[in-house]
Amino acid sequence: MFKKDFLIKVLEEDMMNEESSHDFGKDIIPKLVKEDRKVYACPFEGYWVDVGTIPNYYDVSMDLLNPDSKIWEMNWDMKILSSLTPSYIDDSANVKRSLVSNGGAIKGKVSNSILSDDVYIEEGAIVEDSILMGGGEN
């Protein structure tokens, strides 16, 4: 956790450093430790992955679809927010082993995938092993 003003200052300084890869774990936090700033760590046991790369983000997302994944050992307190617009899944749709967020519509085939808010899958479309984010143009 950082105070907003401090974080902005640290990020701006790092942005000016041409030798930095601009990564918290590789550059920013080690610099703060070297400068003798107050940096603390908390012991953590369980599932943890740095999702700072696209392959890691994909792998963790796919772990959400695997009931045998260690991510489910965490006993998440999942809640459904009833104020959100539900997704529409047509009778002709075929959805298997997927997570579907709010506000979209599925008429095609979706398997082993994650669909974020407002994603629409048209009839005849096939989505497999994918993560689709909403907000794109129709």
N, CA, C and O atoms as CSV, one atom per row, in Angstrom:
chain,resi,resn,atom,element,x,y,z
A,1,MET,N,N,0.848,-1.175,0.000
A,1,MET,CA,C,0.000,0.000,0.000
A,1,MET,C,C,0.888,1.231,0.000
A,1,MET,O,O,1.910,1.290,0.684
A,2,PHE,N,N,0.472,2.203,-0.781
A,2,PHE,CA,C,1.222,3.451,-0.869
A,2,PHE,C,C,0.266,4.619,-0.717
A,2,PHE,O,O,-0.901,4.528,-1.099
A,3,LYS,N,N,0.756,5.706,-0.165
A,3,LYS,CA,C,-0.006,6.944,-0.222
A,3,LYS,C,C,0.058,7.434,-1.660
A,3,LYS,O,O,1.096,7.334,-2.315
A,4,LYS,N,N,-1.045,7.959,-2.140
A,4,LYS,CA,C,-1.168,8.347,-3.543
A,4,LYS,C,C,-0.043,9.282,-4.000
A,4,LYS,O,O,0.595,9.035,-5.024
A,5,ASP,N,N,0.195,10.335,-3.254
A,5,ASP,CA,C,1.214,11.311,-3.657
A,5,ASP,C,C,2.600,10.683,-3.716
A,5,ASP,O,O,3.378,10.965,-4.628
A,6,PHE,N,N,2.905,9.839,-2.748
A,6,PHE,CA,C,4.205,9.161,-2.719
A,6,PHE,C,C,4.341,8.231,-3.926
A,6,PHE,O,O,5.378,8.213,-4.588
A,7,LEU,N,N,3.285,7.459,-4.207
A,7,LEU,CA,C,3.327,6.527,-5.329
A,7,LEU,C,C,3.525,7.264,-6.648
A,7,LEU,O,O,4.324,6.838,-7.482
A,8,ILE,N,N,2.816,8.350,-6.840
A,8,ILE,CA,C,2.972,9.133,-8.075
A,8,ILE,C,C,4.406,9.625,-8.209
A,8,ILE,O,O,4.987,9.554,-9.291
A,9,LYS,N,N,4.977,10.119,-7.123
A,9,LYS,CA,C,6.364,10.608,-7.138
A,9,LYS,C,C,7.331,9.474,-7.518
A,9,LYS,O,O,8.204,9.656,-8.367
A,10,VAL,N,N,7.169,8.315,-6.888
A,10,VAL,CA,C,8.059,7.178,-7.151
A,10,VAL,C,C,7.916,6.711,-8.605
A,10,VAL,O,O,8.913,6.414,-9.263
A,11,LEU,N,N,6.702,6.647,-9.093
A,11,LEU,CA,C,6.482,6.207,-10.478
A,11,LEU,C,C,7.031,7.210,-11.486
A,11,LEU,O,O,7.586,6.816,-12.512
A,12,GLU,N,N,6.885,8.474,-11.211
A,12,GLU,CA,C,7.449,9.495,-12.104
A,12,GLU,C,C,8.965,9.411,-12.139
A,12,GLU,O,O,9.569,9.528,-13.205
A,13,GLU,N,N,9.589,9.207,-10.974
A,13,GLU,CA,C,11.048,9.053,-10.928
A,13,GLU,C,C,11.484,7.825,-11.724
A,13,GLU,O,O,12.461,7.871,-12.472
A,14,ASP,N,N,10.745,6.726,-11.555
A,14,ASP,CA,C,11.095,5.503,-12.275
A,14,ASP,C,C,10.907,5.672,-13.778
A,14,ASP,O,O,11.685,5.140,-14.569
A,15,MET,N,N,9.884,6.406,-14.166
A,15,MET,CA,C,9.622,6.639,-15.583
A,15,MET,C,C,10.800,7.347,-16.256
A,15,MET,O,O,11.080,7.116,-17.432
A,16,MET,N,N,11.478,8.200,-15.512
A,16,MET,CA,C,12.611,8.949,-16.064
A,16,MET,C,C,13.892,8.116,-16.133
A,16,MET,O,O,14.852,8.512,-16.794
A,17,ASN,N,N,13.912,6.982,-15.466
A,17,ASN,CA,C,15.100,6.123,-15.439
A,17,ASN,C,C,15.086,5.205,-16.662
A,17,ASN,O,O,14.302,4.258,-16.720
A,18,GLU,N,N,15.938,5.479,-17.623
A,18,GLU,CA,C,15.986,4.698,-18.867
A,18,GLU,C,C,16.466,3.264,-18.646
A,18,GLU,O,O,16.211,2.394,-19.478
A,19,GLU,N,N,17.155,3.011,-17.539
A,19,GLU,CA,C,17.651,1.661,-17.249
A,19,GLU,C,C,16.609,0.794,-16.557
A,19,GLU,O,O,16.819,-0.408,-16.392
A,20,SER,N,N,15.500,1.378,-16.155
A,20,SER,CA,C,14.464,0.642,-15.434
A,20,SER,C,C,13.552,-0.110,-16.409
A,20,SER,O,O,13.269,0.357,-17.513
A,21,SER,N,N,13.104,-1.282,-15.967
A,21,SER,CA,C,12.087,-2.013,-16.742
A,21,SER,C,C,10.697,-1.623,-16.256
A,21,SER,O,O,9.696,-2.123,-16.769
A,22,HIS,N,N,10.630,-0.725,-15.261
A,22,HIS,CA,C,9.385,-0.179,-14.715
A,22,HIS,C,C,8.522,-1.269,-14.074
A,22,HIS,O,O,7.296,-1.266,-14.190
A,23,ASP,N,N,9.176,-2.167,-13.419
A,23,ASP,CA,C,8.506,-3.287,-12.756
A,23,ASP,C,C,8.628,-3.094,-11.246
A,23,ASP,O,O,9.710,-2.799,-10.739
A,24,PHE,N,N,7.517,-3.262,-10.532
A,24,PHE,CA,C,7.543,-3.071,-9.076
A,24,PHE,C,C,8.531,-4.015,-8.397
A,24,PHE,O,O,9.317,-3.589,-7.551
A,25,GLY,N,N,8.495,-5.306,-8.768
A,25,GLY,CA,C,9.341,-6.293,-8.105
A,25,GLY,C,C,10.803,-6.210,-8.474
A,25,GLY,O,O,11.666,-6.562,-7.670
A,26,LYS,N,N,11.096,-5.749,-9.679
A,26,LYS,CA,C,12.481,-5.703,-10.149
A,26,LYS,C,C,13.143,-4.351,-9.922
A,26,LYS,O,O,14.352,-4.278,-9.703
A,27,ASP,N,N,12.362,-3.289,-9.973
A,27,ASP,CA,C,12.953,-1.954,-9.952
A,27,ASP,C,C,12.470,-1.077,-8.799
A,27,ASP,O,O,13.275,-0.582,-8.011
A,28,ILE,N,N,11.184,-0.893,-8.706
A,28,ILE,CA,C,10.631,0.136,-7.813
A,28,ILE,C,C,10.804,-0.233,-6.344
A,28,ILE,O,O,11.357,0.556,-5.578
A,29,ILE,N,N,10.348,-1.403,-5.939
A,29,ILE,CA,C,10.473,-1.792,-4.532
A,29,ILE,C,C,11.939,-1.973,-4.130
A,29,ILE,O,O,12.321,-1.500,-3.060
A,30,PRO,N,N,12.786,-2.642,-4.942
A,30,PRO,CA,C,14.207,-2.718,-4.557
A,30,PRO,C,C,14.862,-1.341,-4.391
A,30,PRO,O,O,15.718,-1.165,-3.524
A,31,LYS,N,N,14.465,-0.370,-5.215
A,31,LYS,CA,C,15.006,0.987,-5.074
A,31,LYS,C,C,14.577,1.589,-3.734
A,31,LYS,O,O,15.379,2.238,-3.063
A,32,LEU,N,N,13.321,1.376,-3.342
A,32,LEU,CA,C,12.840,1.897,-2.060
A,32,LEU,C,C,13.584,1.249,-0.898
A,32,LEU,O,O,13.899,1.919,0.086
A,33,VAL,N,N,13.867,-0.043,-1.001
A,33,VAL,CA,C,14.626,-0.735,0.048
A,33,VAL,C,C,16.040,-0.171,0.113
A,33,VAL,O,O,16.562,0.092,1.196
A,34,LYS,N,N,16.650,0.012,-1.045
A,34,LYS,CA,C,18.008,0.540,-1.106
A,34,LYS,C,C,18.084,1.947,-0.514
A,34,LYS,O,O,19.092,2.318,0.087
A,35,GLU,N,N,17.011,2.730,-0.686
A,35,GLU,CA,C,16.959,4.086,-0.138
A,35,GLU,C,C,16.563,4.081,1.335
A,35,GLU,O,O,16.371,5.141,1.930
A,36,ASP,N,N,16.442,2.904,1.917
A,36,ASP,CA,C,16.096,2.739,3.331
A,36,ASP,C,C,14.708,3.288,3.670
A,36,ASP,O,O,14.479,3.809,4.762
A,37,ARG,N,N,13.781,3.158,2.700
A,37,ARG,CA,C,12.388,3.542,2.950
A,37,ARG,C,C,11.721,2.435,3.752
A,37,ARG,O,O,12.232,1.317,3.813
A,38,LYS,N,N,10.595,2.735,4.362
A,38,LYS,CA,C,9.853,1.730,5.122
A,38,LYS,C,C,9.124,0.814,4.142
A,38,LYS,O,O,8.143,1.207,3.510
A,39,VAL,N,N,9.622,-0.406,4.031
A,39,VAL,CA,C,9.018,-1.414,3.163
A,39,VAL,C,C,8.784,-2.652,4.010
A,39,VAL,O,O,9.702,-3.134,4.674
A,40,TYR,N,N,7.582,-3.164,3.992
A,40,TYR,CA,C,7.218,-4.306,4.824
A,40,TYR,C,C,6.704,-5.441,3.951
A,40,TYR,O,O,6.221,-5.223,2.840
A,41,ALA,N,N,6.816,-6.642,4.469
A,41,ALA,CA,C,6.292,-7.819,3.781
A,41,ALA,C,C,5.391,-8.582,4.744
A,41,ALA,O,O,5.567,-8.524,5.961
A,42,CYS,N,N,4.444,-9.281,4.187
A,42,CYS,CA,C,3.543,-10.118,4.987
A,42,CYS,C,C,3.703,-11.558,4.524
A,42,CYS,O,O,3.692,-11.829,3.324
A,43,PRO,N,N,3.852,-12.480,5.464
A,43,PRO,CA,C,3.928,-13.883,5.056
A,43,PRO,C,C,2.604,-14.301,4.422
A,43,PRO,O,O,1.529,-13.917,4.883
A,44,PHE,N,N,2.703,-15.078,3.377
A,44,PHE,CA,C,1.503,-15.532,2.671
A,44,PHE,C,C,1.692,-16.979,2.276
A,44,PHE,O,O,2.729,-17.354,1.729
A,45,GLU,N,N,0.703,-17.779,2.548
A,45,GLU,CA,C,0.726,-19.174,2.119
A,45,GLU,C,C,-0.476,-19.407,1.233
A,45,GLU,O,O,-1.575,-18.933,1.519
A,46,GLY,N,N,-0.266,-20.120,0.182
A,46,GLY,CA,C,-1.375,-20.422,-0.714
A,46,GLY,C,C,-1.044,-20.026,-2.138
A,46,GLY,O,O,0.114,-19.798,-2.487
A,47,TYR,N,N,-2.050,-19.953,-2.927
A,47,TYR,CA,C,-1.914,-19.666,-4.357
A,47,TYR,C,C,-1.532,-18.210,-4.562
A,47,TYR,O,O,-2.212,-17.312,-4.064
A,48,TRP,N,N,-0.453,-17.971,-5.288
A,48,TRP,CA,C,-0.039,-16.623,-5.623
A,48,TRP,C,C,0.728,-16.665,-6.935
A,48,TRP,O,O,1.611,-17.504,-7.119
A,49,VAL,N,N,0.394,-15.768,-7.836
A,49,VAL,CA,C,1.104,-15.641,-9.106
A,49,VAL,C,C,1.164,-14.160,-9.456
A,49,VAL,O,O,0.179,-13.439,-9.297
A,50,ASP,N,N,2.305,-13.714,-9.925
A,50,ASP,CA,C,2.446,-12.355,-10.425
A,50,ASP,C,C,1.797,-12.321,-11.811
A,50,ASP,O,O,2.273,-12.989,-12.728
A,51,VAL,N,N,0.727,-11.559,-11.973
A,51,VAL,CA,C,0.023,-11.511,-13.255
A,51,VAL,C,C,0.467,-10.316,-14.092
A,51,VAL,O,O,-0.321,-9.753,-14.853
A,52,GLY,N,N,1.715,-9.940,-13.948
A,52,GLY,CA,C,2.247,-8.797,-14.678
A,52,GLY,C,C,2.602,-9.073,-16.126
A,52,GLY,O,O,3.025,-8.162,-16.837
A,53,THR,N,N,2.442,-10.310,-16.583
A,53,THR,CA,C,2.681,-10.614,-17.990
A,53,THR,C,C,1.422,-11.244,-18.569
A,53,THR,O,O,0.616,-11.824,-17.842
A,54,ILE,N,N,1.263,-11.126,-19.864
A,54,ILE,CA,C,0.074,-11.696,-20.514
A,54,ILE,C,C,0.028,-13.211,-20.342
A,54,ILE,O,O,-1.043,-13.738,-20.042
A,55,PRO,N,N,1.142,-13.950,-20.518
A,55,PRO,CA,C,1.060,-15.407,-20.293
A,55,PRO,C,C,0.643,-15.767,-18.854
A,55,PRO,O,O,-0.159,-16.680,-18.660
A,56,ASN,N,N,1.178,-15.062,-17.853
A,56,ASN,CA,C,0.787,-15.343,-16.469
A,56,ASN,C,C,-0.677,-15.005,-16.225
A,56,ASN,O,O,-1.384,-15.751,-15.548
A,57,TYR,N,N,-1.138,-13.880,-16.775
A,57,TYR,CA,C,-2.548,-13.498,-16.635
A,57,TYR,C,C,-3.444,-14.580,-17.233
A,57,TYR,O,O,-4.452,-14.960,-16.638
A,58,TYR,N,N,-3.074,-15.066,-18.397
A,58,TYR,CA,C,-3.850,-16.124,-19.051
A,58,TYR,C,C,-3.860,-17.392,-18.196
A,58,TYR,O,O,-4.918,-17.979,-17.971
A,59,ASP,N,N,-2.688,-17.814,-17.721
A,59,ASP,CA,C,-2.595,-19.043,-16.927
A,59,ASP,C,C,-3.441,-18.963,-15.654
A,59,ASP,O,O,-4.141,-19.916,-15.313
A,60,VAL,N,N,-3.378,-17.836,-14.954
A,60,VAL,CA,C,-4.170,-17.684,-13.729
A,60,VAL,C,C,-5.654,-17.692,-14.064
A,60,VAL,O,O,-6.449,-18.304,-13.350
A,61,SER,N,N,-6.026,-17.025,-15.129
A,61,SER,CA,C,-7.432,-17.003,-15.534
A,61,SER,C,C,-7.925,-18.408,-15.851
A,61,SER,O,O,-9.041,-18.775,-15.482
A,62,MET,N,N,-7.108,-19.186,-16.524
A,62,MET,CA,C,-7.503,-20.558,-16.842
A,62,MET,C,C,-7.571,-21.422,-15.585
A,62,MET,O,O,-8.357,-22.367,-15.521
A,63,ASP,N,N,-6.738,-21.096,-14.572
A,63,ASP,CA,C,-6.818,-21.814,-13.294
A,63,ASP,C,C,-8.184,-21.632,-12.638
A,63,ASP,O,O,-8.656,-22.516,-11.923
A,64,LEU,N,N,-8.821,-20.478,-12.883
A,64,LEU,CA,C,-10.160,-20.259,-12.340
A,64,LEU,C,C,-11.166,-21.268,-12.897
A,64,LEU,O,O,-12.180,-21.553,-12.260
A,65,LEU,N,N,-10.888,-21.801,-14.069
A,65,LEU,CA,C,-11.796,-22.748,-14.713
A,65,LEU,C,C,-11.532,-24.191,-14.307
A,65,LEU,O,O,-12.317,-25.083,-14.629
A,66,ASN,N,N,-10.434,-24.421,-13.603
A,66,ASN,CA,C,-10.033,-25.775,-13.242
A,66,ASN,C,C,-10.368,-26.043,-11.773
A,66,ASN,O,O,-9.717,-25.497,-10.882
A,67,PRO,N,N,-11.375,-26.877,-11.517
A,67,PRO,CA,C,-11.763,-27.129,-10.116
A,67,PRO,C,C,-10.668,-27.807,-9.302
A,67,PRO,O,O,-10.726,-27.793,-8.072
A,68,ASP,N,N,-9.676,-28.396,-9.953
A,68,ASP,CA,C,-8.572,-29.044,-9.252
A,68,ASP,C,C,-7.384,-28.104,-9.008
A,68,ASP,O,O,-6.387,-28.502,-8.405
A,69,SER,N,N,-7.494,-26.873,-9.474
A,69,SER,CA,C,-6.416,-25.910,-9.321
A,69,SER,C,C,-6.249,-25.524,-7.855
A,69,SER,O,O,-7.210,-25.509,-7.086
A,70,LYS,N,N,-5.010,-25.212,-7.485
A,70,LYS,CA,C,-4.723,-24.787,-6.112
A,70,LYS,C,C,-5.394,-23.462,-5.769
A,70,LYS,O,O,-5.521,-23.120,-4.594
A,71,ILE,N,N,-5.829,-22.709,-6.788
A,71,ILE,CA,C,-6.488,-21.438,-6.509
A,71,ILE,C,C,-7.764,-21.648,-5.694
A,71,ILE,O,O,-8.155,-20.776,-4.919
A,72,TRP,N,N,-8.407,-22.789,-5.866
A,72,TRP,CA,C,-9.663,-23.053,-5.171
A,72,TRP,C,C,-9.446,-23.525,-3.738
A,72,TRP,O,O,-10.410,-23.636,-2.981
A,73,GLU,N,N,-8.204,-23.805,-3.348
A,73,GLU,CA,C,-7.905,-24.151,-1.962
A,73,GLU,C,C,-8.000,-22.916,-1.059
A,73,GLU,O,O,-7.957,-23.038,0.165
A,74,MET,N,N,-8.128,-21.741,-1.657
A,74,MET,CA,C,-8.153,-20.493,-0.902
A,74,MET,C,C,-9.498,-20.245,-0.222
A,74,MET,O,O,-9.601,-19.342,0.608
A,75,ASN,N,N,-10.523,-21.018,-0.550
A,75,ASN,CA,C,-11.863,-20.824,0.028
A,75,ASN,C,C,-12.344,-19.388,-0.133
A,75,ASN,O,O,-12.657,-18.713,0.848
A,76,TRP,N,N,-12.400,-18.934,-1.367
A,76,TRP,CA,C,-12.839,-17.578,-1.672
A,76,TRP,C,C,-14.258,-17.357,-1.171
A,76,TRP,O,O,-15.094,-18.259,-1.233
A,77,ASP,N,N,-14.520,-16.180,-0.686
A,77,ASP,CA,C,-15.863,-15.789,-0.275
A,77,ASP,C,C,-16.500,-15.073,-1.463
A,77,ASP,O,O,-16.495,-13.844,-1.534
A,78,MET,N,N,-17.047,-15.853,-2.394
A,78,MET,CA,C,-17.624,-15.293,-3.609
A,78,MET,C,C,-19.052,-14.849,-3.346
A,78,MET,O,O,-19.839,-15.573,-2.736
A,79,LYS,N,N,-19.376,-13.663,-3.809
A,79,LYS,CA,C,-20.718,-13.137,-3.651
A,79,LYS,C,C,-21.242,-12.697,-5.011
A,79,LYS,O,O,-20.482,-12.213,-5.851
A,80,ILE,N,N,-22.520,-12.865,-5.221
A,80,ILE,CA,C,-23.143,-12.411,-6.458
A,80,ILE,C,C,-23.796,-11.061,-6.173
A,80,ILE,O,O,-24.551,-10.917,-5.212
A,81,LEU,N,N,-23.499,-10.084,-7.010
A,81,LEU,CA,C,-24.074,-8.758,-6.840
A,81,LEU,C,C,-25.362,-8.675,-7.647
A,81,LEU,O,O,-25.321,-8.645,-8.877
A,82,SER,N,N,-26.487,-8.638,-6.981
A,82,SER,CA,C,-27.774,-8.701,-7.658
A,82,SER,C,C,-28.111,-7.440,-8.436
A,82,SER,O,O,-29.035,-7.458,-9.250
A,83,SER,N,N,-27.396,-6.352,-8.216
A,83,SER,CA,C,-27.702,-5.113,-8.926
A,83,SER,C,C,-27.084,-5.071,-10.325
A,83,SER,O,O,-27.350,-4.144,-11.089
A,84,LEU,N,N,-26.274,-6.054,-10.660
A,84,LEU,CA,C,-25.628,-6.068,-11.969
A,84,LEU,C,C,-26.552,-6.679,-13.015
A,84,LEU,O,O,-27.371,-7.545,-12.707
A,85,THR,N,N,-26.412,-6.220,-14.250
A,85,THR,CA,C,-27.219,-6.732,-15.349
A,85,THR,C,C,-26.802,-8.167,-15.649
A,85,THR,O,O,-25.620,-8.419,-15.884
A,86,PRO,N,N,-27.731,-9.110,-15.648
A,86,PRO,CA,C,-27.353,-10.501,-15.926
A,86,PRO,C,C,-27.005,-10.699,-17.390
A,86,PRO,O,O,-27.410,-9.913,-18.247
A,87,SER,N,N,-26.259,-11.743,-17.670
A,87,SER,CA,C,-25.975,-12.109,-19.054
A,87,SER,C,C,-27.124,-12.946,-19.588
A,87,SER,O,O,-27.814,-13.639,-18.841
A,88,TYR,N,N,-27.312,-12.867,-20.881
A,88,TYR,CA,C,-28.333,-13.665,-21.553
A,88,TYR,C,C,-27.639,-14.840,-22.231
A,88,TYR,O,O,-26.713,-14.650,-23.020
A,89,ILE,N,N,-28.084,-16.042,-21.925
A,89,ILE,CA,C,-27.556,-17.231,-22.584
A,89,ILE,C,C,-28.713,-17.881,-23.326
A,89,ILE,O,O,-29.640,-18.414,-22.715
A,90,ASP,N,N,-28.647,-17.830,-24.636
A,90,ASP,CA,C,-29.712,-18.324,-25.505
A,90,ASP,C,C,-29.861,-19.838,-25.379
A,90,ASP,O,O,-28.905,-20.533,-25.033
A,91,ASP,N,N,-31.050,-20.340,-25.657
A,91,ASP,CA,C,-31.282,-21.791,-25.628
A,91,ASP,C,C,-30.389,-22.531,-26.615
A,91,ASP,O,O,-30.064,-23.700,-26.405
A,92,SER,N,N,-29.990,-21.854,-27.695
A,92,SER,CA,C,-29.141,-22.501,-28.703
A,92,SER,C,C,-27.655,-22.452,-28.335
A,92,SER,O,O,-26.828,-23.070,-29.005
A,93,ALA,N,N,-27.320,-21.719,-27.275
A,93,ALA,CA,C,-25.912,-21.572,-26.867
A,93,ALA,C,C,-25.390,-22.874,-26.263
A,93,ALA,O,O,-26.147,-23.688,-25.736
A,94,ASN,N,N,-24.077,-23.040,-26.358
A,94,ASN,CA,C,-23.401,-24.191,-25.766
A,94,ASN,C,C,-22.229,-23.637,-24.954
A,94,ASN,O,O,-21.211,-23.241,-25.521
A,95,VAL,N,N,-22.376,-23.611,-23.623
A,95,VAL,CA,C,-21.357,-23.043,-22.749
A,95,VAL,C,C,-20.848,-24.132,-21.816
A,95,VAL,O,O,-21.620,-24.729,-21.067
A,96,LYS,N,N,-19.528,-24.389,-21.866
A,96,LYS,CA,C,-18.914,-25.408,-21.021
A,96,LYS,C,C,-17.671,-24.850,-20.346
A,96,LYS,O,O,-16.874,-24.149,-20.969
A,97,ARG,N,N,-17.514,-25.168,-19.069
A,97,ARG,CA,C,-16.312,-24.825,-18.287
A,97,ARG,C,C,-15.827,-23.405,-18.559
A,97,ARG,O,O,-14.684,-23.188,-18.962
A,98,SER,N,N,-16.718,-22.445,-18.332
A,98,SER,CA,C,-16.409,-21.052,-18.610
A,98,SER,C,C,-16.982,-20.153,-17.530
A,98,SER,O,O,-17.932,-20.520,-16.838
A,99,LEU,N,N,-16.393,-18.967,-17.390
A,99,LEU,CA,C,-16.917,-17.938,-16.498
A,99,LEU,C,C,-17.473,-16.816,-17.364
A,99,LEU,O,O,-16.793,-16.310,-18.256
A,100,VAL,N,N,-18.708,-16.437,-17.092
A,100,VAL,CA,C,-19.377,-15.419,-17.891
A,100,VAL,C,C,-19.756,-14.263,-16.965
A,100,VAL,O,O,-20.501,-14.448,-16.004
A,101,SER,N,N,-19.241,-13.082,-17.260
A,101,SER,CA,C,-19.562,-11.900,-16.451
A,101,SER,C,C,-20.898,-11.313,-16.873
A,101,SER,O,O,-21.640,-11.911,-17.652
A,102,ASN,N,N,-21.186,-10.151,-16.351
A,102,ASN,CA,C,-22.504,-9.542,-16.493
A,102,ASN,C,C,-22.699,-8.803,-17.810
A,102,ASN,O,O,-21.751,-8.316,-18.427
A,103,GLY,N,N,-23.974,-8.737,-18.219
A,103,GLY,CA,C,-24.387,-7.836,-19.272
A,103,GLY,C,C,-24.157,-8.281,-20.695
A,103,GLY,O,O,-24.458,-7.523,-21.617
A,104,GLY,N,N,-23.641,-9.463,-20.920
A,104,GLY,CA,C,-23.388,-9.922,-22.277
A,104,GLY,C,C,-24.495,-10.838,-22.777
A,104,GLY,O,O,-25.533,-10.992,-22.134
A,105,ALA,N,N,-24.258,-11.433,-23.919
A,105,ALA,CA,C,-25.200,-12.391,-24.492
A,105,ALA,C,C,-24.418,-13.466,-25.227
A,105,ALA,O,O,-23.448,-13.181,-25.929
A,106,ILE,N,N,-24.856,-14.704,-25.056
A,106,ILE,CA,C,-24.191,-15.820,-25.718
A,106,ILE,C,C,-25.221,-16.581,-26.535
A,106,ILE,O,O,-26.230,-17.054,-26.012
A,107,LYS,N,N,-24.945,-16.688,-27.828
A,107,LYS,CA,C,-25.791,-17.478,-28.725
A,107,LYS,C,C,-24.975,-18.581,-29.402
A,107,LYS,O,O,-25.544,-19.506,-29.982
A,108,GLY,N,N,-23.653,-18.487,-29.331
A,108,GLY,CA,C,-22.777,-19.459,-29.969
A,108,GLY,C,C,-22.214,-20.453,-28.977
A,108,GLY,O,O,-22.826,-20.734,-27.947
A,109,LYS,N,N,-21.030,-20.991,-29.296
A,109,LYS,CA,C,-20.371,-22.000,-28.466
A,109,LYS,C,C,-19.210,-21.355,-27.721
A,109,LYS,O,O,-18.388,-20.659,-28.316
A,110,VAL,N,N,-19.148,-21.595,-26.404
A,110,VAL,CA,C,-18.062,-21.074,-25.571
A,110,VAL,C,C,-17.564,-22.211,-24.698
A,110,VAL,O,O,-18.347,-22.834,-23.980
A,111,SER,N,N,-16.263,-22.488,-24.752
A,111,SER,CA,C,-15.715,-23.531,-23.888
A,111,SER,C,C,-14.356,-23.111,-23.339
A,111,SER,O,O,-13.548,-22.491,-24.031
A,112,ASN,N,N,-14.126,-23.466,-22.072
A,112,ASN,CA,C,-12.864,-23.197,-21.388
A,112,ASN,C,C,-12.408,-21.750,-21.584
A,112,ASN,O,O,-11.260,-21.490,-21.946
A,113,SER,N,N,-13.325,-20.820,-21.339
A,113,SER,CA,C,-13.032,-19.413,-21.591
A,113,SER,C,C,-13.614,-18.532,-20.496
A,113,SER,O,O,-14.465,-18.956,-19.714
A,114,ILE,N,N,-13.129,-17.291,-20.462
A,114,ILE,CA,C,-13.630,-16.295,-19.529
A,114,ILE,C,C,-14.111,-15.104,-20.354
A,114,ILE,O,O,-13.373,-14.562,-21.176
A,115,LEU,N,N,-15.362,-14.708,-20.118
A,115,LEU,CA,C,-15.950,-13.577,-20.833
A,115,LEU,C,C,-16.214,-12.470,-19.819
A,115,LEU,O,O,-16.942,-12.678,-18.848
A,116,SER,N,N,-15.630,-11.302,-20.036
A,116,SER,CA,C,-15.847,-10.201,-19.108
A,116,SER,C,C,-17.172,-9.510,-19.426
A,116,SER,O,O,-17.932,-9.969,-20.279
A,117,ASP,N,N,-17.437,-8.417,-18.740
A,117,ASP,CA,C,-18.707,-7.699,-18.890
A,117,ASP,C,C,-18.984,-7.317,-20.340
A,117,ASP,O,O,-18.082,-6.952,-21.093
A,118,ASP,N,N,-20.257,-7.413,-20.705
A,118,ASP,CA,C,-20.767,-6.926,-21.990
A,118,ASP,C,C,-20.126,-7.573,-23.219
A,118,ASP,O,O,-19.952,-6.919,-24.247
A,119,VAL,N,N,-19.777,-8.848,-23.114
A,119,VAL,CA,C,-19.255,-9.580,-24.266
A,119,VAL,C,C,-20.420,-10.299,-24.944
A,119,VAL,O,O,-21.231,-10.947,-24.282
A,120,TYR,N,N,-20.493,-10.180,-26.252
A,120,TYR,CA,C,-21.560,-10.794,-27.036
A,120,TYR,C,C,-20.970,-11.835,-27.977
A,120,TYR,O,O,-20.062,-11.536,-28.753
A,121,ILE,N,N,-21.488,-13.059,-27.908
A,121,ILE,CA,C,-21.053,-14.140,-28.784
A,121,ILE,C,C,-22.237,-14.465,-29.687
A,121,ILE,O,O,-23.260,-14.965,-29.218
A,122,GLU,N,N,-22.103,-14.188,-30.955
A,122,GLU,CA,C,-23.201,-14.377,-31.907
A,122,GLU,C,C,-23.401,-15.851,-32.262
A,122,GLU,O,O,-22.507,-16.674,-32.066
A,123,GLU,N,N,-24.563,-16.164,-32.776
A,123,GLU,CA,C,-24.879,-17.516,-33.224
A,123,GLU,C,C,-23.870,-17.953,-34.285
A,123,GLU,O,O,-23.572,-17.201,-35.213
A,124,GLY,N,N,-23.353,-19.155,-34.146
A,124,GLY,CA,C,-22.365,-19.689,-35.082
A,124,GLY,C,C,-20.930,-19.413,-34.682
A,124,GLY,O,O,-20.012,-20.041,-35.210
A,125,ALA,N,N,-20.716,-18.486,-33.758
A,125,ALA,CA,C,-19.354,-18.171,-33.301
A,125,ALA,C,C,-18.882,-19.246,-32.335
A,125,ALA,O,O,-19.676,-19.810,-31.581
A,126,ILE,N,N,-17.578,-19.525,-32.363
A,126,ILE,CA,C,-16.970,-20.507,-31.476
A,126,ILE,C,C,-15.816,-19.827,-30.737
A,126,ILE,O,O,-14.902,-19.280,-31.355
A,127,VAL,N,N,-15.876,-19.872,-29.410
A,127,VAL,CA,C,-14.829,-19.295,-28.573
A,127,VAL,C,C,-14.282,-20.413,-27.700
A,127,VAL,O,O,-15.025,-21.020,-26.929
A,128,GLU,N,N,-12.977,-20.692,-27.817
A,128,GLU,CA,C,-12.342,-21.756,-27.033
A,128,GLU,C,C,-11.037,-21.259,-26.436
A,128,GLU,O,O,-10.279,-20.540,-27.088
A,129,ASP,N,N,-10.775,-21.650,-25.178
A,129,ASP,CA,C,-9.497,-21.358,-24.521
A,129,ASP,C,C,-9.125,-19.873,-24.619
A,129,ASP,O,O,-7.987,-19.534,-24.944
A,130,SER,N,N,-10.078,-19.005,-24.339
A,130,SER,CA,C,-9.873,-17.580,-24.544
A,130,SER,C,C,-10.309,-16.750,-23.350
A,130,SER,O,O,-11.085,-17.196,-22.506
A,131,ILE,N,N,-9.785,-15.522,-23.302
A,131,ILE,CA,C,-10.235,-14.507,-22.364
A,131,ILE,C,C,-10.688,-13.333,-23.225
A,131,ILE,O,O,-9.885,-12.737,-23.943
A,132,LEU,N,N,-11.968,-13.006,-23.151
A,132,LEU,CA,C,-12.496,-11.904,-23.961
A,132,LEU,C,C,-12.911,-10.771,-23.031
A,132,LEU,O,O,-13.662,-10.969,-22.076
A,133,MET,N,N,-12.403,-9.582,-23.335
A,133,MET,CA,C,-12.723,-8.404,-22.541
A,133,MET,C,C,-13.785,-7.595,-23.273
A,133,MET,O,O,-13.784,-7.539,-24.503
A,134,GLY,N,N,-14.684,-6.975,-22.534
A,134,GLY,CA,C,-15.728,-6.149,-23.119
A,134,GLY,C,C,-15.202,-4.779,-23.521
A,134,GLY,O,O,-14.015,-4.483,-23.382
A,135,GLY,N,N,-16.102,-3.959,-24.017
A,135,GLY,CA,C,-15.747,-2.584,-24.344
A,135,GLY,C,C,-15.289,-2.368,-25.769
A,135,GLY,O,O,-14.954,-1.244,-26.141
A,136,GLY,N,N,-15.266,-3.412,-26.575
A,136,GLY,CA,C,-14.857,-3.268,-27.967
A,136,GLY,C,C,-16.006,-2.799,-28.828
A,136,GLY,O,O,-17.148,-2.725,-28.374
A,137,GLU,N,N,-15.703,-2.485,-30.061
A,137,GLU,CA,C,-16.722,-2.067,-31.017
A,137,GLU,C,C,-17.461,-3.290,-31.532
A,137,GLU,O,O,-16.899,-4.382,-31.615
A,138,ASN,N,N,-18.727,-3.096,-31.877
A,138,ASN,CA,C,-19.533,-4.190,-32.458
A,138,ASN,C,C,-19.153,-4.430,-33.893
A,138,ASN,O,O,-19.720,-5.308,-34.543
